[in-house]
Amino acid sequence: MGDEEHGDSLADQAAAWIPPWARHREPSTQPVEVPTTETATQPGGEDPGPTAATDAATPAPRKPAAGGPPERGRPRQRVPSPPPAPVLDDAELRGALEAILLVVDEPVAETTLADVLAQPPERVREMLRTISTGYTAGGHGFELRRAAGGWRLYTRPEYAGYVERFVLNGQTVRLTQAALETLAVVSYKQPVTRSRISAIRGVNCDGVIRTLISRGLIEECGAEPDSGAHLYRTTTLFLEKLGLDSITDLPPLAPFLPDDVEDLADASR
């Protein structure tokens, strides 16, 4: 090989030569592996810490939604306990019951009194019985009696004449014989239709039934499924007037009826 050819080859090599700093700027065609969970350790054993890719791959801690369950580790808030019921001694409880019973216009249940006074129903029931016994033993002109599912003050039967003279003042408001008979049929046969009452009594009872409804002694309670006729029953006022707690306290009627009363009623329909 001559000197000219050797010189040309060196010149070509020099022209094609690329310095090292220019080589690093060329884009690399090899894929770059991005660490996700593990980080490279620098020479010397020092951990450079999490990379940007690791930070991006690590999810941020979630905050509990509003109204959701509390986070673990946090102490739960204690619900404040209800205030204790007021402590009433026997004298105060007795006076409170008497004051309420003086203003009621119908029998009041034991549970209602217990709720108002914030006392156990058993204690209220026992105090009502004690008051009733004390009124009877003391010979008062009134008594505390249970009627129509509740308690109310009533005048004693032995003083009824004086009370009637004061309240009625010569006026007669008693029920007629027909009204009493109709009321008896309703009380023992309830719920009962108007035609059934008329069949048992043997006369038309429309006017008497209207009178008993206006007095508040009976009321409508639905209709008969077959005929659609109105059904009637007694009211709590009826129980109150008779001093009964429920219909089951009515005296038995069988001893006063003939044996064929049902046959007679069916025949008169």
C-alpha positions in Angstrom: 0.0 0.0 0.0 1.3 3.4 -1.0 1.6 6.5 1.1 -1.3 8.2 -0.7 -3.7 5.3 0.0 -2.6 5.2 3.7 -3.1 8.9 4.0 -6.6 8.7 2.5 -7.7 6.0 4.9 -6.5 7.9 7.9 -8.3 11.0 6.6 -11.5 9.0 6.2 -11.2 7.5 9.6 -10.6 11.0 11.1 -13.7 12.4 9.3 -15.9 9.5 10.5 -14.6 9.6 14.0 -17.2 10.9 16.6 -16.0 12.3 20.0 -17.2 10.5 23.1 -19.3 13.5 24.4 -21.3 13.5 21.1 -22.0 9.8 21.3 -23.9 10.2 24.6 -26.3 12.6 22.9 -27.5 10.1 20.4 -30.9 8.5 21.3 -30.6 5.0 22.5 -32.6 2.3 20.7 -32.5 0.0 23.7 -35.6 0.0 26.0 -35.2 1.6 29.3 -36.4 -0.4 32.3 -38.2 1.7 34.9 -38.1 0.2 38.4 -41.5 0.0 40.1 -41.0 -1.5 43.5 -37.3 -1.8 43.9 -34.7 0.9 43.6 -31.1 0.7 42.5 -28.4 0.9 45.0 -25.6 3.3 44.4 -22.0 2.1 44.8 -21.1 2.3 48.4 -24.3 0.8 49.8 -26.2 4.0 50.0 -29.9 3.9 49.1 -30.8 6.9 46.8 -34.4 6.7 48.0 -37.6 6.2 45.9 -37.5 7.3 42.3 -40.1 9.5 40.6 -41.6 6.4 38.9 -42.0 4.7 42.3 -43.7 7.7 43.7 -46.1 7.8 40.8 -46.9 4.1 41.1 -47.5 4.3 44.9 -51.2 5.2 45.5 -51.9 7.9 48.0 -53.7 7.0 51.2 -57.4 7.3 51.0 -59.4 9.6 53.3 -62.5 8.2 54.9 -65.7 9.4 53.2 -68.0 11.8 55.1 -70.3 9.8 57.3 -68.3 6.6 56.8 -66.8 4.4 59.5 -64.0 5.8 61.6 -60.4 5.0 60.7 -58.8 2.2 62.6 -56.8 3.3 65.6 -59.0 6.3 66.3 -61.2 6.1 69.5 -64.9 6.2 68.8 -66.9 9.0 70.1 -69.2 8.0 73.0 -72.9 8.7 72.7 -74.0 10.7 75.7 -76.2 8.8 78.0 -79.8 10.1 78.6 -80.3 12.2 81.7 -81.6 10.1 84.6 -85.3 10.3 85.5 -86.2 12.7 88.3 -86.4 11.0 91.6 -89.8 11.5 93.2 -90.6 10.5 96.7 -93.9 8.9 97.6 -95.5 12.2 98.8 -94.5 14.1 95.7 -95.6 11.3 93.4 -99.0 11.1 95.2 -99.5 14.8 94.9 -98.6 14.9 91.2 -101.1 12.0 90.4 -103.9 13.7 92.4 -103.3 17.0 90.6 -103.5 15.3 87.1 -106.6 13.3 88.0 -108.4 16.4 89.1 -108.2 17.9 85.6 -108.8 14.9 83.3 -112.2 14.6 81.6 -111.8 10.9 80.9 -110.0 7.9 82.4 -106.3 8.2 81.9 -104.1 5.1 81.4 -101.3 4.1 83.8 -98.7 4.2 81.0 -99.7 7.8 80.1 -99.2 8.9 83.7 -95.9 7.0 83.9 -94.6 8.8 80.7 -95.7 12.2 82.0 -94.0 11.8 85.4 -91.0 9.8 84.0 -91.6 7.0 86.5 -91.8 3.2 86.2 -95.4 2.0 85.3 -95.3 -0.5 88.2 -94.6 2.3 90.7 -97.4 4.5 89.3 -99.8 1.5 89.4 -99.0 0.7 93.0 -99.4 4.4 94.0 -102.8 4.6 92.3 -104.0 1.6 94.2 -102.7 3.1 97.5 -104.5 6.4 96.8 -107.8 4.5 95.9 -107.5 2.5 99.1 -106.9 5.6 101.2 -109.9 7.4 99.8 -112.1 4.5 100.6 -110.8 4.1 104.1 -111.0 7.9 104.7 -114.8 8.0 103.9 -114.4 10.7 101.3 -117.3 11.7 99.0 -115.3 10.7 96.0 -113.2 7.6 95.0 -110.5 6.8 92.6 -111.7 4.0 90.4 -110.3 2.1 87.4 -112.7 2.2 84.4 -112.5 2.1 80.6 -108.8 1.1 80.7 -107.8 4.0 82.9 -108.2 5.8 86.3 -110.5 8.7 87.2 -112.1 10.3 90.2 -115.8 9.6 90.7 -118.4 10.6 93.3 -119.5 7.8 95.6 -122.8 6.1 94.8 -124.2 6.9 98.3 -124.0 10.6 97.5 -125.5 10.3 94.0 -128.8 11.9 95.1 -127.1 15.1 96.2 -125.0 15.3 93.0 -128.0 14.7 90.7 -130.0 17.4 92.6 -127.1 19.9 92.0 -126.3 19.0 88.4 -129.8 18.3 87.0 -131.7 20.9 88.9 -135.1 19.2 88.2 -134.2 18.2 84.6 -134.6 14.6 83.6 -132.0 13.3 81.2 -132.4 9.6 81.8 -132.7 7.2 78.8 -136.1 5.8 77.9 -137.0 2.2 78.3 -136.6 1.7 74.5 -133.2 3.3 74.6 -132.1 1.1 77.5 -133.2 -2.1 75.7 -131.5 -1.1 72.5 -128.3 -0.3 74.4 -128.4 -3.7 76.1 -128.7 -5.4 72.8 -125.8 -3.5 71.3 -123.6 -4.1 74.4 -124.2 -7.9 74.4 -124.3 -8.5 70.7 -121.7 -6.1 69.4 -120.8 -5.6 66.7 -124.3 -5.7 65.5 -126.3 -4.3 62.6 -129.4 -2.1 62.9 -131.7 -4.8 61.3 -130.4 -7.4 63.8 -131.2 -5.0 66.7 -134.7 -4.4 65.3 -135.2 -8.2 64.9 -134.3 -8.9 68.5 -136.5 -6.1 69.9 -139.3 -6.7 67.5 -139.7 -3.0 66.6 -137.9 -0.4 64.4 -134.9 1.1 66.3 -133.7 3.7 63.9 -134.7 6.7 66.1 -133.4 5.1 69.2 -130.0 4.3 67.6 -129.7 7.9 66.5 -130.4 9.0 70.1 -127.7 6.7 71.5 -125.2 7.9 68.9 -125.9 11.5 69.8 -125.4 10.7 73.5 -122.0 9.1 72.7 -123.0 5.7 74.0 -122.7 3.7 70.7 -120.8 4.3 67.5 -120.3 2.8 64.0 -117.5 0.3 63.6 -117.5 -0.7 60.0 -119.8 -2.7 57.8 -121.0 -6.2 57.5 -119.1 -8.1 54.7 -122.2 -9.8 53.3 -124.9 -7.1 53.3 -122.7 -3.9 53.7 -124.9 -2.8 56.6 -123.4 -0.6 59.3 -122.2 -2.3 62.5 -122.5 -0.7 65.9 -120.7 -1.1 69.2 -120.5 0.6 72.6 -118.0 3.4 73.3 -115.6 4.1 76.1 -118.2 6.6 77.5 -120.5 3.7 77.9 -117.9 1.8 80.0 -117.2 4.9 82.0 -120.9 5.5 82.8 -121.3 2.0 83.9 -118.0 1.9 85.8 -116.6 -1.0 83.8 -113.1 -1.6 82.6 -114.0 -3.6 79.5 -117.0 -5.4 77.9 -116.0 -8.6 79.6 -117.0 -7.1 82.9 -120.7 -7.1 81.9 -122.8 -9.5 84.0 -123.8 -12.7 82.3 -127.0 -12.4 80.4 -127.8 -16.1 79.9 -129.8 -16.5 83.2 -132.3 -13.8 82.1 -132.9 -15.1 78.6 -135.3 -17.8 77.4 -133.7 -21.0 75.9 -135.1 -20.3 72.4 -134.1 -16.7 72.1 -131.9 -17.3 69.0 -134.7 -19.1 67.3 -137.1 -16.3 68.0 -134.7 -13.8 66.7 -134.0 -15.7 63.5 -137.8 -16.2 62.9 -138.5 -12.5 63.2 -136.0 -11.6 60.5 
